[in-house]
C-alpha cells in the first residue's frame, strides 16, 4: 500500500513519485503488487484541469513512462482515462510494459465536496485480474461504499478486493469507513479487502491515509498511520480451499477526535503552504487563544524557522497579552516582532475626525484597530513572500464577530472550521504533548 501525498496538476512529478514507490516496493519490500491512490497520476481532485487538453497529453505521457520505466512488479494506479469525449476515473493494472486490465469507477459521488458527475462517465463492468494465482477485484473509492460494484466483482470470481481511494477526512471518518466495509464483509461479499487511501492536503480538503486491511470475518488485520506517507507491506496467502487470508500486520490505533482533528489542521496547513511554494508564514499574535493555537499549528506544520509571529499592541492591549505572546514565541522558537499600532490608529482617527464628527465612538473605531493590524501583517507578507495565516474560528465567523479587511485578512485560515470550544480542547490536547501555549492564555476569559 503506497500511501502517498501527491500534487494536483503535477503529472510529471506525480509519475516520478509513483515510479519511485513501485521500485522501492519491489526492491526493498519484495512486493508483487503495489497499490497507488485514486487519480494518483493527476492528483485528486483535478476538477476542471481535466478539461484542459494539456493534461490529457501529460497523462498519456505518464502512462507511457509507467509502462517503460517499471518492471518486475504489478502496479494498480489511479489516473484519468480519456476515450473520445469521455473521461473515466480509472485504475490501470500495469506489469512489465503491459496494460493488463483497466477498471473504470462505477459509482461517482456527487454530494458535499464531490462533483464527479461533472467530469466522469461511470464504468459499467467489474474488473477481476489474476495476481500470483489469486483472483483480485479492483475497485475505486466510492465503488466500495455502494453495494453493486463489490458484489459484481465477487460474482466474477474475486477472492480479494483491492480498493484505491482518495477519501477525504472528516471527524470519525475512519470509524465510518471500517464500519461500512465490515458490514459489506459480513452480509454481502465475504472476502478480504485492502483499502489504500491518499494522504495530504489540497486547498480545503485533507486526506488522512489510514489505509487498512480487513479479513473476510470483518476484522481489521492491519492499519497504516494517519497523516503519514509511507509504504506498508501486506501479506496475503491462499488456503488449499481457495480462501485468501491476510496475515496480521502492524496496526496503528484509531486516533481520538482531538488528535485526529489536530493532525488534519497541521496536514492541511503544511500542504497549502508547501504546495503553493510559500517560504513560510506570518501570524498576528494577540495573546489570545485563537492566535496561540494557530501559531503552534503553523510551527508543527512548517517548522519554527519558517514562522514569524507579530504582536501589534494598542492602548487597549494589556501587559498580560503582550507578555503571553512573547512567552509563547520564545517557547516555540519563532521569530517574534512587536509593532505598536498606536501611531497608525491616532493618524487614522485624525484623518477621519471631520467625517466622524457628531457620532459617538462605536465599532467603527474598534474595526480601525483591526485594519491597522491587517495593513502591517499584509505589508510583512508582501515584502517577505510569507503567507499570512488568518486566526478566526468558526464560532466567531458564524455570528459575525470578525472584521473584514482586518483580522480576516490572510491566505489560509487553519481553524476556520473549529468552534471556540474545540479551539480550547485542541489547545489543551497539544499542551498535553509538549509545552506550547501558556496556561494563562487558556484559562483567562476570552475578550469576544
N, C-alpha and C positions, 0 to 999 in steps of 0.2 A: 504494500500500500504506500504509494508515493504521495504523502500529504504535503502538497506544495503551496507556496504563496506566489501567484502569477500576476501578470501585469496586463490589464486590458489594453489591447491595441498593439502591444509589443510582440508581434508574431515571431519575429526572428529571435528575440531574447527568450521568449517562452519555449520555442523549439529547442534552443540550446540547453535550457534547464531540463526539458524532457529527456533529451539525449543523455545528459549528464546523469540524471536519476536512473535511467534504464541501464546504463553501463555500470553504475555503482551497484544496482540491484543484481545484475548478472555476475560481476566480478568479485564483489565483496560479500554478497548475501547468498550467492549460488541460487538465485531465484529463477524459476521457469517462466513466470509471468509477472509483469508489473502493471498495476492499475494507476492511471493518471486521471486527474479530476475532469468533471464535465466542462466542455469547451476550453480545455487546457491550452489549446493552440492559440485561440484568440483572446483568452482571458474572459472572466464572467463578471457582470453581464456586458456583452459588447454593444447592446442596444442598436442605435441607428448606424453605427460603424458597419454593421452587416450589409447595409445597402450601398456601401462605397466599393466601387469596382477594384480599388487598390487593395482592400482587404481580401477580396476573392483571389486576386493574383498572389498575395503573400501566403494565403492558406494553401494554395496549390503547391507553392514552392516549399512550404513546411512539410507537407506530406511526402514530397519527393526526398527531402533531406532525411526524414524518419526512415523511409524505406532504404535509403542508400547508406546511412551512417550507423545504423544499429543492426546487429545480428546476434544470434545466439540466445535471444530472449523474446517472448511474445509480449507486445505492448497492446494494452487496451486504453486508447487515448481519446478524449473528447475533442471535437472540432466542429465548426460549422460546415456542413456539406452543401455544395451548390450543384443543382441539377436544373438546367434550363432556367426557368423563372422561379423555381422553388428553392427554399433554404431549409435544411433539416438540422436539428440538434442531434448530432450523431456521435457514435463511438466506433472508431476504427480498430480492427484487430489486425495487427501487423506483425509479421515474423519473417526474417531473412529476405527482406525486399518484397514480400508478397502481401497484398491485402487479402487476408483470409476470410474476413467477414466484416459486415458493417451494420450496426444497429441504429435505427432511427427512433428517437424518443417518441413514444406514442402519446403520452399524456402531457399536455402543455399547460402549465399553470398560468392562470390569468386573474390572480387575486392579490390584494395587498401590494407587495413590492414587485410582483411578477407581471410581465406583459408579453409572454412568449408567443401568444397567438398573433400578435402584431408582426412577428418576424418569421416564425417557423411553420412548416407544414408537418402535420403529425405522421409518424410511421404507422404501419398497419400490420406488420408481421413480427413474430418473435424471432430472436436470434439465439441459436444454440450452437456452440462450437465444441470440438474435442480438444482437450488440453491434457496431455500426459495420460490418456486413457480415461479421463473424466469428462463427461458432458456438462458444459457450463453455460448457463443462460446469462446473457449480457443485458443489463438494463441501465437506464439513465434517470437518476434522481426521482422525479415525480412518478415514474413508472412503478416504483415500489410503494408509493402512497396510495395508488389505486389498485384495485383487485385484479383486473383483467390481464395486464401485461405479464405479471408474475405467474398467474395461473396458466396463461398461454405458453410461457417458457417451460413450465413444469410439464404441461401436456405434451410438449415437443421433446421431452426426454431429459430435461435439465436435472442434474444431480446436485448442483450447487448454483447459487445466483451470485454474480459479480456485478455490483452496482457502483457506478461512478456518479459523484454528486457535486453540486455547488449549492449546498443547503445553508442559508444564512442563519445567523444567530438570533435568538430571542430568549427571554428568560424561560428556563425549564425546557428548552428545545431538545436537548439530548434525551431527557426522560421521555418526551413525546415521541421522538424517533424510535427509541428502543421499545417503547410500549406498543407502538403501531406495528413494527416489524415482528415483535413477539406474537402479536395476535394473528398475523399472517402465517407464521410458522405453525402455530397450533391448529388453526382452523382450516387453512386452505392450501398451504404449499408444502410443508413438512420436509424442507431441505435446508441445509445450511446457507448462510448468506455472508458475503464480505462487502462491507459498506465503506467505501473510500470517499472522504469529504475534503473539499477545498479548505484552505486556511488563508486568512488575510483580510485586509480592509479595502473597500472600493467605494469611495465617497461615503454615502450614508449607510452602506451595508457592511457588515462584518461577517466573515466566515470563520467558524470556530474549530474546524478539524474534528476532533472526537471520533475519528474513524473507528469502526468496531467490527467484530466477527461474532456471529451468533450461530449456535448449532441447531439441529433440527428439532430439539426439545425446547427452544426459545431461551437458552442460557447464553449470556454473553461470555465468550471464552477469551476475549482479548479486546482492549480498548486503547487507542492511541491518546496521547495527552491533548488537552485543549490548547489552542492558540500557539501551537509549536510545529514548525516544519520538521519533516524527517521521513525516513524510510522505515517501515515497520513490517517485519517479516511474518508471514502467516504460513503455517504448515498444515496442509490438507492431506489426508490419507483416505484410501478407499478399502472397505472390507470385502471379503470374498462374495458377500451378497450384494455388492454394488452400492453400499451406503457410504457417503462421504462424511468424514469426521474431522473437524478442525481440532488440532492439538491445542491445549491451553497455552496461552502466551501472556506476555506482560499486559497488565490491565490497570490503567490509571483509574483511580476512584473518581466518581462523579463529583464535580465541584459544587459547593454550596452556592446559593444565589448571589451573595455579595462578592465572593471570589470570582465567579464567572462574569458578573457584570463589570467588575473592575478590569478583568482581563480583556473584555471586549472593548472597553473605553481606551485602554492602552494600545491594543492592536489597531483600532480604528484611527487613533491619533498618529501613531507611528507611520502607518502606511499612507495616510493623507499627506503628511509632511514629506516622507521619503519618495513616494511615487510622483509627487509634484516637484521634487528636487529643491525643496527649500533648505537652506543651510542650517536652519534652526527655528526657534520660536521665541516670541516676546509675550509676556504675561503681565497684565496690570495687577499688582498685588496690594490689596486693600487692608489686609489684616483680618478679613472675614473668611468664613468657612468655604464659600464657593470658589474664590480665587485660590485659597490654600489647597483645596482638592485638585483644582485644575493644574496648579503648579507641580504637585507631586506626580500626577498622571503624565505631565509633559516630561518630567525627569525620567520616569520609568520607561517612557516611550522612546525618547531620542537621546538620552544621556544628559547629565548636568552641564557638560561643556557646550552644549548647543542651546541652552535655555538662558534667557535674560529676563529677570523679574524687575519690575519698575513700580516703586511706590510713589504716589503723587498726592501728598497731603495738602489740605486746605486749612482754613481757620477752624473748620468743624472737625478735623481729624484728631482723635485722641492720641495721647502719647502711647497708650497701650497698643493701639492699632499699628503705629509706626514700629514699636518695639517687636511686636509679634511677626510683622512682615520681615524685618531684618533678621530676626532669630531663625525663622524657617528657611530663609535663603541661605543663611550660613550653615544650617544643618545639612541642607541638600547640596551645598557646594556650587550654587549657580552664581553667575554674575548678577549683582544687585545694584540698582540705581535708585536714588531718591531725588525727585524733581518737584519742587513746590509749584502748585498751580495758582498761588495767591495773586501773583502779578498779572497773570492772564485773566483771572476772574475779575479782578479790580478793573482792568483795562476794558474788558467786555461790558461790565456794568456801566462804566463811564461812557462808553460809546453808545449804549442803549438808554442812557438816562432820560433823554428827551422823549423817546418812544414809550418808556415805562412810566412817565410822569402821570400821577393820579391813580396808578394801580398799586394795590397792596402787594408785598412780597408773597410769592406762592411757588408752585412747582417750576415756573419758568426759570427762576434763579437757580433752583436745585439742578435742573437739567443743564444749565450752562456749565456747572462744575463737571458733570459727566462728559460734556462735549469738549471741554478743555482737555480732559484726560485723553479722550479719543484722538484729538489732534496730536498730542505728544506721542502716544503709542503708535499711531499710523506714521508719524514722521520717522520714528526709530525703525519701524518695519520697512518703510520705503528706502531709507538710507542703507540699512544693513542687508536687506533682502530676506530677513527672517519674517516668518508669518506670525501675525497677531492671533492669539487664541482668545476667543470670547468666553466669558466666565459665567454667563447666566444659566440658571436651572429652569426646569420645566414648570415648577410652581409659579415662579415669578413671571415667566413668559405667558402663562395661562391667564393670569389676572392683570396683565398689562403693566407690571412693575419692572419696566426696563426702558432705557432711554434710546430712542432712535438717534443714530449718528453719535452716540456716546458710548455707553457700556455694551451696546450691541454691535459696535464696530469690530471687525476681525474677519478672518478667513475660515475658521473652523470652530465649532462650539462643542467641546468634548462632552459636557454634562447637560446638553440641551434636552435629553430625554430622561433626566433624573429628577424626581421630585425632591423637594427640600429634605424630607425625611430620609430618603435614600442617600442624599449627599452626606448627612450625618452618619448613617450606617457605614457608608464606604470609607469615610474618614476614620472611624473607629476601627474598621477592619484593617485598613492599611497601617494604622499605628500599631496594631497588634502584631504585625510582621517586623517592623523596624520603626524607629523614631522618624517621623516625617512631618507632623502637624502639631504645633504647640497645643497643649491641652486647654489652655485658656481660650483659644480660638473655637474649640469645640463646645466648651461649657457655657460661654457667655451668651446672653440672648442676642438673636440676630437684629440688625438695625431695621430690616424690612418688616 
